Structure formats: C-alpha cells, structure tokens
Amino acid sequence: MEGIKTTAVFFSNSSRGDSDLIDIPEIINYTEKLIKVNSVWLQDDINIYSPELVSRKIRKDNIRRIVIAGQNPGMYKSLFAKAIVLAGFSPDDVILASFPEHGALIKSDTEWAKAIVACAVNNIPFENATLTEEISVNPNTLVIGGGIAGIQASLEIAASKNKVYLVEKSGTIGGHMAMFDKTFPTLDCAACILTPKMVEVGQHQYIELMTYSEVKEIRGIPGDYKVKILKKARRMSLSKCIGCGVCAEKCPVKTPSEFDSKTTLRKAAYIPFPQAVPNKYMIDESVCTYVASGKCGICAKVCPVPGCINLDEKDEIVEVNVGNIIVAIGFKTFDASKFEQFGYGRFPNVLTSLELERLINASGPTGGKIARRIQDKKGNWIFSPEEVYSPKSVAIIHCIGSRDENHNKYCSKVCCMYSLKLAHLLKEKLPDSEINEYYIDIRAYGKGYEEFYNRIKEEGVNIIRGRPAKVEMYGNELIVRCEDIEGAAMIEQKVDMVILAVGTEPAADARDIAGKLGISVDRDGWFNELNYIGDPVSTLSSGIMIAGVCQGPKDIPDSVAQASAAASRVLQSISKGTIRKSVKTLSVEQIEKRSQELSKILEEKL
Amino acid sequence: MSQRVNLDLKKELFLYGAKEWNQCFQCGNCTATCHTTENGFFFPRKTVRQVLMGLKKSLQTNIDPWLCTYCGDCSRTCPRDANPAEMMMSIRRYLISVYDWTGISKLFYKSKTLEVTSIIVLSIIVMVLYLIYTTFPSGDSSQWIGPDGGALINKMAPWQTIHLGDWLMAGALVFLVITNIFYMWYKIIYDDKSLKVGFIDYLKPFSKLVKLINPDVKYAKCDEKKLTTYWVLHAFLALSYGTLFAIIVFFLDWFQTDTVYPFLHPQRILGYIATIGLTVGIIYFYTNRTLKNMENSKYSHFTDWTFLILLFFTTLTGILLHVFRIYGLPQLTYVTYMLHLMVLVPMLVIEVPFSKWSHMIYRPFALYFAHLKKMVIEKSKTIPHQPQYN
C-alpha cells in the first residue's frame, strides 16, 4: 500500500542546542517510530545548498513525501520542492510542520510538537486532527487587568449585554495610559481618550468592576471556569465614600506615588489620581501606621460620612463563574538603575521617560512645568518650579534595556516613538532649549509614524545616531559621552537633564498568572499566543484570550485592536452558545490516531 | 580612496580569533566607552566597520587597534555581546601577519597544525645537530666532567660557539623584524598619500609615548580595576625575558661559567630574579587564561597558548639545567641542555618574527606611528566634518 514507509522527516538546526526550546532529540526518537516514516534527516546530514544531492537521496531511500519540521520550516521548502521534482515526484508532497505556528514554542510543548509532526507525516492539517467537541458556554467573562486593553475588551463585550467581571490589581483602572500626557503620533491628550472609557466602565450595568483585587485561583474548563478573586480591603466603603479627600489631607503618613512614577509623595489614605475610577479613596495597608501598629486612625475620626472608613476591614474572597477569560495584565518598565553607566538613582537629574511623562503632564509634580531637580536647603533634591531652573538642554537616550544582550534582547517597540513625542513636548514647552536624541536605529514603523519622525526633525530636535556610553555629573552639570556616527565626531556634551527611554518588560506577576491560567510564557516572559501571525489572541486553552502588551510589546492602537479582537473571540462563543473543549485535553496518541484515521479515509477516497 | 570591497575579509578574520562580527549593529557604544577615542579616530567601531564592509586596504593600513589596551570596557557594555575588545585583538593578530612580508606569519596564524609541526621539526633539527656536535668532533666526552664530578659546560659547548649560533640566529631575526617594521611604516605612513610627514614630525611623538609607559596614565579612564596588577606582572615578565635574552646573546661568557659561584654572586642573583619574573608571569597568565576572569583573557587563540607553553618549557628546562649543574649531575645536565635548546630555538625562530612574540616589537612602533599620524592629521586639520554642539 502506498504511504507505508515512504516519508522522510527533516529537522532544521534552528532550534537545537537551546535548553529552553523544544527537545528535538526526543521528537526525533518519536518520529522514527511513526508507521509511515522511512528516514529522519538532520540538517547536518543534508547538503542544504544542493537540490541535486537531495534528489539522489530521495530516489535512493525511495521517498514519496517529505515533512520539514522545525521553528521555521518554510525556509527549506524551496530546496525540498526542487529536489522532489528532480526526483520525479510532485512538489505538493513537501509538507511543513511548523512548531510555532501551532503553539509549540518552549520545552514544555515538546509533546505538542510531536503531535504536529505526526499530523504532517499523515498529511492532515493540524487543525482538522485536533478538532474537539463543543460544550455549552457560560456567557459571563472575566477580564484580568484594567489598562487600556482590559477596558476596551470589557466595553466591547458589555456592549453586547453580556456580563463582564473586570479585575484590577491597583486601586483604579487606567493602567499606564492614564500616566501619559499625549499619545503618538496624533499628539492627542491621552486622558481625553482614556477617561471617558474609564467612566463608561465604572458606570456600565454589565461590567462588574473589582479594583484592588487579584485572581487567586482558577478551576474548571473552557466554557465553565470557577474563579476565586481576592478582594483586598480598601478599608473605605466604595458605596459611602463621597471623595471629599479630608482623610488624605489629615493623614500623617507619606509615601511615593505610583501614579506620579514616584516623583511625588502621596498619603497612606489616598486616591491614585483625581480622575480615578472608581473615584473613591482607599488606605494603603503597606504603609498605614494603624494597620501596622494599631495607632493613629485620624482618617476615621475626620471622615464626614459615618461608617465610611473601617480600618479593621478584612480581605474577602469572591467566587465567580465565567465561560471565557481575557488576560490583559500589561507590562512594567525596565529598571534603569541596572545601567550603572547612566547613573540613574545616583544623579538626580537622570530621569526615566515615565517620570518625564509625569513631569510634562499638567497634573504632574510641577503642574506641567518642566523643571530639573535642585538641592534645597535641607539637601534634598526636589523639582524646582522656578523658571531659571528649567533645563536648557536635555538628552534623551534610546534603547535602555531593549535590544541589549545583557538585558532584554527584544525591541520594546514603543520607545523610539514616545521619545520623539517627549522631544516634541519638551520643545513645545521650552522652545529655546536644546533637545538631543541619541538612538541606535529609529523604528517609526506605523501609520503616520515616519511623518511624525520627520516632523520632529524639522522642529529642530538634534537626532544623533550613536549610543552614549556614559553619563557623568560634575557639579550640577551632566555630561553625556557619545559617538556621533553620522556626523563623524566624538561628543562630550553638557546637558541639564538626561532622559532614559526605558523599555517594557513583562509584568512582575506574569509567570504567576500564567501558571494559574495554565498558559505558557516565552523565554522573555510574554504570554504565548496560539499562532503569532494567524491567531495572536488565542492561547492553547480555547477559553483564554490574551490582549495588550502582556502578549508582547506594542503601542496603544495595537493594544486596543488586539483587545477588540479578543472580545470578538469571546463574543463568537457566547453568541454560538458553545465553545470547543481545550485542545490540551487531547493526548499525542489521540491526535496521532485521529490523523491516521483521517488519512486512511482520504486515501480510500482517492 | 577608492578600493575594491573584499567580501571574504570577515571569513578570513575568523581564523585570527573573533567570530562575532555579524553581531555588531554599529551603535557606537564601544567608541564612546573607549578612552583612546578622540575626534578623527573613531575606534573601535570604525575598525569593525572596515571589516564588515570588506575594506581590506583600509584595515591593513589601520593603526588604531594598536592603541587598544584591552581593558575590556567596551566588551562589558556592548549591547550586542559582540566583544569589540577581542575583535581588536584579532585584528592585531591579522596585522602582525600583514606586516610580515614573507607571508609565513599568515600561514602560522591560519593553521594550528603547521605551527605545531614547524615547532616539532625545528626541535628535532636542533636535537640532531646537538647529537652530531656532541658525538663526532670533540669525541672524548670524559673531559666534559670536572674533577669534582660536576658538568663543564664550556668544555662541551664553549660560549664562543654558542655566541656564534646566537648571532647567526639573532641576525636573521633582526633582519626579519627590521624589514617588517619598515614594511609597516610603508603601509601606514608612506602609502597614505593624504599624510604629509616632514622629517621634524618624526621627532615629536616621543613625549607622548613616554607618558604611556605609566600604567596609571594608560588605564586611568578604564573601569576595569585589575589592570594594574596585570600591567606590573606583564612588565616584569617582559623585563625578565629581555634581560635573559640580552645576557645569552651578548654576555654568555659571564653567564655560562663552569665555576659555581656563591649564592649572592650577581650572576646568580640576576638569574634568579629573571626566573622569578618568568615563573610568576607564566603562572599568572596561565591562570588568567584558564579561569577567564578578565576580559582580556576570556578568549585565547591557539597562538597565545603556544607562546605560553613554549615559554613555560624554556623556563622549566632552564631551571632544571641550573639545578643539575649545581648538584653535580653531568649526564642530566647535558640532556637538559639539549632539551633547553630544543624549546628555546623554535620559540625564538617562530614566535619572534612570525607570531605573538612580535607584538613586543610592533606595539611600541605602532604606538609611535599612531601618535605621529594623529599629530600630522591634527596639524593639517584634515578631519572632514565636525558638527558643533554647545
């Protein structure tokens, strides 16, 4: 019978020798045992530059079908197609078994990769062999993360009158976007786009907002998840607080404000920012002296609403039933103090981009005035609101923590554009100042982005190619040492302020949440999507979607688009009423058997 | 200067060490970190660029790699992990092979087998010559042993004979080294038509060079802190080596005596100090290269090891020779004398003109030429374009 022992499986070298990646030797062992496999070829056995030699091998080994397996099998398709034609057979019998295309990326996916090879050997599309049965779906949805992606996904689903539980770790939704002053490339005010959406989330009758909460445990299967949510004690009643702010005024404890990127201080009784949703005060239990030692309690005494503040409130656990989960937990910025040579943390006027973002913002520490830190009488470095201290020259250094073998190898995608935006905003507020951008490559890749870059250049910002090696401080002056590659000069430039364009990193609890959800993360810590090109919102669990930066660095428009896409996936199953069981319920043996059955049917038909 | 692009330059340089050329994305971090960089001398990025673009002629006339002190600051902070410092080391190896007009150096750098074979063949030749010399002309070996049973080396191998051999060999080596340096000058200064070097210019760079001998000046701006130890031990090793070399070539009659002098005799003291210098140096460089605890010892080319191993065996046989002679073991002394010659001769013949040893000669001249070039360029202000900042 045709089909027995006529297939060769070729493994490319691209994924070998890396312990994080799929265990190729194990797959080779497995492949050799498959019924139809005649021989297994490794890249070292094959002259990949000579189709003639390969075709000779095909004829010698009596091969009719070639499966190319690996990270990037498309690279070798033309070689084997040529070779098989030279051997006198049809190029249709060259079949690709791409591991990443079907969600096999890391070592724990090795079993999955075996199934991918098995399907390819039987010439059955992987999707067909892994069709699972449909089960009914709970129409409620859980969204984890209240940044712009989580907000967008919640609103999309709630607009179709389906219940959404939005869980946010901090005291307010809004995420990083709420901290930004403007968005690129349109220079719209970020808050003007975000706050209406936030308010809508807060008021929507189909959205149950749970701020200051964390997902504790997830059980169940797609279509029917039971989720335990830890609602941390705000110690102030959400229903009774009128947002007057007396508690914060009288609170004696001060701590750096997360919202202002730690450039200002807030109280232990606080509201994250004036436009927070829900617009209610809360107590930060990590610094409150009452929580720590039982002394103080001033806020409860001054609060005008009786029974609003309950300093002894305890955390509670709520359980909800949902059918689908959207994960949009976002990112954290790179810790710039890891770069000793730039002196972040040592030199007061070396700021991160997020700090500058707050400094520029009208609700920021200086009310929107660009100021540098000067030493006050007590010796503390504070932002001086006086005009004379506004910086005359600013250096913006790109790629801090991104594209760096010693830190994060990936490009954070947004830093070039936000640095250009910051340069524009600085130039707008300080027209006489000199703004220098030091870049390695400018990545202005989106709609209107290249035009934005050109516009910034025309505005008189010095855009210098070269990565600075050092920032040094002499007196109050900072000196940036850099090679200007295009201008062929060494620069040692005096500046008043240095901005480090920090990259993005997976959120601190990303691996933890991935573990709870049962989805995988890649080696950098971003969540693995099912297929990067064709299916960037799904995961191996059919009920769990990912959206926003937690899947990989991206800007606001992309995050919003991906959130909408994730929502549409959820709505698909809700409106159908059913959802497929997770493909993960299938074992390799089952998939292999199924693909053999299907291929038998196919061969009988022929 | 128009020149043909050589696409295989990068591959050729693989044989000299560094393989990370493709990693570089030309960000300029290495140049900005490096304290030897000045306007007009964009180093090491520009040198790497020449390799990437295949500008063979520019690379061959490039003097910048010799300015590098291999402090490793650039490699430590390189965002691409491309090891610019090791790239510079590889280019220095390449340049040694370029300056050698005979082309033999190139063969030794490219092939480990050839280098090892040559060493072994030379050793065997030396052994055969030694055996012939000791067996036939002088015949009676009984007179090589003194009345007290000790060895009488000068009876067997009179210092005059050894001197003759030394001078023949040294003459050949000096000829090779001098012509190589002349070729280096030709490539770097003479061939560069943009440079107008007057006679008086040749006298100027000396003041700058004197400053560079001081390690505190040399490494002042480098972040690596272990470099002073490195410099001291390297200098000690080089001085010891130089002293012994000078003694053997010019003052062997004073050094190779049949009388065993008391311990505190200058001959013995000098010999001991130089031996300590060599031993400590060899141990230090060996541990550094094995432990890879400094940037400049992380990557070892086989020529680095060959030199170190030959030097080690030369020192070892030298020490043994001395011990056997003092304790009156004539047979062993003569065998060790042969072994000593068997390592010493290949080390000098192969390493001095063609391999790692030659950096001892090239480095000062290269520094001299580099500063000469810099001064001439600064004088004529041929730096193309300088944007103004602040």
Boltz contact constraints between the chains, C-beta under 6 A:
constraints:
  - contact:
      token1: [A, 404]
      token2: [B, 79]
      max_distance: 6.0
  - contact:
      token1: [A, 405]
      token2: [B, 80]
      max_distance: 6.0
  - contact:
      token1: [A, 405]
      token2: [B, 81]
      max_distance: 6.0
  - contact:
      token1: [A, 440]
      token2: [B, 27]
      max_distance: 6.0
  - contact:
      token1: [A, 466]
      token2: [B, 28]
      max_distance: 6.0
  - contact:
      token1: [A, 467]
      token2: [B, 27]
      max_distance: 6.0
  - contact:
      token1: [A, 467]
      token2: [B, 28]
      max_distance: 6.0
  - contact:
      token1: [A, 467]
      token2: [B, 29]
      max_distance: 6.0
  - contact:
      token1: [A, 468]
      token2: [B, 32]
      max_distance: 6.0
  - contact:
      token1: [A, 469]
      token2: [B, 29]
      max_distance: 6.0
  - contact:
      token1: [A, 469]
      token2: [B, 32]
      max_distance: 6.0
  - contact:
      token1: [A, 469]
      token2: [B, 33]
      max_distance: 6.0
  - contact:
      token1: [A, 481]
      token2: [B, 32]
      max_distance: 6.0
  - contact:
      token1: [A, 482]
      token2: [B, 32]
      max_distance: 6.0
  - contact:
      token1: [A, 483]
      token2: [B, 28]
      max_distance: 6.0
  - contact:
      token1: [A, 483]
      token2: [B, 31]
      max_distance: 6.0
  - contact:
      token1: [A, 483]
      token2: [B, 32]
      max_distance: 6.0
  - contact:
      token1: [A, 485]
      token2: [B, 28]
      max_distance: 6.0
  - contact:
      token1: [A, 487]
      token2: [B, 387]
      max_distance: 6.0
  - contact:
      token1: [A, 488]
      token2: [B, 385]
      max_distance: 6.0
  - contact:
      token1: [A, 489]
      token2: [B, 39]
      max_distance: 6.0
  - contact:
      token1: [A, 489]
      token2: [B, 386]
      max_distance: 6.0
  - contact:
      token1: [A, 489]
      token2: [B, 387]
      max_distance: 6.0
  - contact:
      token1: [A, 490]
      token2: [B, 37]
      max_distance: 6.0
  - contact:
      token1: [A, 490]
      token2: [B, 39]
      max_distance: 6.0
  - contact:
      token1: [A, 491]
      token2: [B, 389]
      max_distance: 6.0
  - contact:
      token1: [A, 493]
      token2: [B, 389]
      max_distance: 6.0
  - contact:
      token1: [A, 493]
      token2: [B, 390]
      max_distance: 6.0
  - contact:
      token1: [A, 494]
      token2: [B, 390]
      max_distance: 6.0
